[in-house]
Amino acid sequence: MTKSVFTSKYEQFRLLLVAARKKARISQAQLADKLSRPQSFVSKYERGERRLDVIEFEQVADALKIEPVRFLKKLYDRKGGTE
């Protein structure tokens, strides 16, 4: 079984997170500061070098001011989306 970090669904998740950060006009460093994490934390999950658990995802969503459930619905919507 392939690790989920390498699936197409996880790739879509990562791309949606990057798009949401860019839409919010927040740099990786600014987001990391809001999360009280190093910039490398954001860089690594955006590049797929580390996974986000559900609690970390909720914290990222909160920092980006996006609704987690709505965001995930877009992930599972065949059309994608970029919130």
N, C-alpha and C positions, 0 to 999 in steps of 0.2 A: 504494500500500500504506500502511495506517495504521501510525504508529509504535507500537511495542509498549506504550509507557507509557500509551496511550489505549485499549488493548483491555480487554475485560471480564475476561480472565484476569489481566492486570496489576492491575486493580481488586481482584479477589479476593485476589491476592498482598498488596497493600497492606493490605487489611482484615484479613487473617490476621496480618500483622505487628503491626498496631495492637492486635488482640485478644490476641496473645501478650504484648505489652508490658504491657497492662493486667492480664492474668492473673498476670503476674509481679509486679504492684504496683510497677512502676518508672515514674517520670515520664520525660518526654522528656529533661529536664535530667540526670537520674541515668543514663539510658542513654547519653547523649552523653558524660558524664564517663567511663563505663566504656570507651567507644570512643576516648577522647582526641580528641573532635571537638566543635565547637560545637553547641549545642542546635538551631540552625537546620538542621543536617545531618539530624537525625532528623525534624524538622518537615517539611522539604522532601520527603523520600522518603515520609513518611506521607501527605502531601497529593498526591503524584504530580507534584511539580515537578521532581524529579530521579529518575533510575533508580539502582538498586543493581546493581553488577556482582556476579558470583558470589563473589568474594573478600570484598567488603563484606557481602554477605548472610551468608556464613559467620561473619564477625566479629560481626554483629548477633545471629545465632543463638547463638553462643557466649556473648555477653554476657547473653542472655536465658535461657541454659541450656536451649535447645531443640535437638533433633536435626535438623539440616538436611534429611536425606533423608526423615525421617518428616514433617516440616513440608511438604515439597514433595509428598509422596504425598497429603497432605490437600488440597493445592491442586488436584491432578488427580483427586481423588475427587469424584464428582458431588454428594455430600452436603455438601462443604465442610469444616467443622470449624473449631475455634478454638484450636488449641494455640499 
